[in-house]
Amino acid sequence: MTEPNKPLEQMTAQERLDLGISYFKEGKLDEAIAVLKTISSSEDPTIYALSQRLLGDIYGCMGKLNEATAAWSKVRCEDNPETYAWAQFSLGNTYKIIGKLGEDIAAWSNIRREHSCEAYAVAQYSLGNTHKTMDQLDDAIAAWSNIRRDDDPEAYAWAQLSLGDAYRTMDQSDNAIAAWSSIRRDDDPNAYAWAQSRLGLAYQTQNKLDEAITAWSNIRREDEPELYAEAQRNLALVDKH
């Protein structure tokens, strides 16, 4: 049970942030909010940025989305670039939830790789998905293509899977196969399994049965049980012919 060992007015901004985090972890959301609200930008801009991001997260947990977006919007890039990036990512997610299309794209587009590689990668992935739902496939492809493996391997894997699907829709089978083939198991086992499944079907369509067999054989049960079972069925059918 967290209890402050001195009055709030005698605590540094860092100590109040730590206290707010402790309250949050204990589920004392109102207490956490009260403490975090005492931190001002004039005291310590970096700590203030962290406190506003956490405030936004807490309000988000409480379903108070207007208060959440207000808090995240107070995080400035110059105060703490990484915290700014994640605040913008949360803003984008929340705008999407409440149907503010356009504002979600603007928030995610504010995130740069130099702020946070991981936040940039997941923001670009979200941008790609949003553009896809708006039938803006070229913009979706551009966003997914921005993600590098060293930004975030998991986001890279799912982006490459989406790229392959987009190219398949555009009847660009060679580009689709190249995208799916770029995914490694250690990027994300689930995405890898989906990619190998798609590769198997693509090669089967091209009557390249050896390549199809190789792709389906690459899928392990622990990668994705249902896809493994499907791949085994496909292998059995190929073996019969």
C-alpha positions, 0 to 999 in steps of 0.5 A: 500500500503506497503512502507518501512519506511527506506532503506533496508540496515538499516532493519533487516532480519525480517523486510525485510522478513515482507516487502517481505510478504507484497509485496507478499500479495499485488501481487507485486511479483517482489518487493517481490523477490528483498527484499527477495533476500537481506536476507542472511544465515549469518544474520539469518539462520531461517529467511533465510530459511523462505525467501527461502521458500517464494521465491520458492512459489513466483517463483512457482506462476509465473511459474518459476519452475527452480527458485522455486526448486532452492530456496526451495533447499536452505532451510536446515533442521538445520536452520528451520526444519518445513520450510525445511519440507514444502520446501521439500514437494513443491519440491516433488510436483514440481518434479512430475509436471515436470516429474522428477519421483524419485526426487519427491519420494526423496524429500517427503522421506526427511520429518520426523514426527519430522520436521512437523507432517502435512507435514510428513502426506501429504508427505506420502500420496503423496508418496503412490499415486506415488507408486500406479501409478508405480504399487508398491502397497506394497510401497504405502500401507507402505506409507499410513500406516505411517500416523496417525490421530494425524499427520493430520486427513484429510490426515489420512482419505484419506490414509485409504480410499486409503488403503481400495481400495488397499486391495480390489484390493488384494482381502483382503476384511477384511483389506479393511473394517477395513481401511474404517471403521477407517475413522470418519466424523470429520476427513473429511466428504467427505472421510467419505462418500466415505468410507461408500459408499464402506463399503455398497457395500462391505457388500452387496457383502458379503450378510450382508444387515444390515451392508450395510444399516447401512453404506449407512444410515450414509451418509448425504447430506452435506457430499457428495451430489452425494454419498448421492443420490446414497446411498438413491437409494441403500437403496430403492432397498434393501427395495424392496427386 
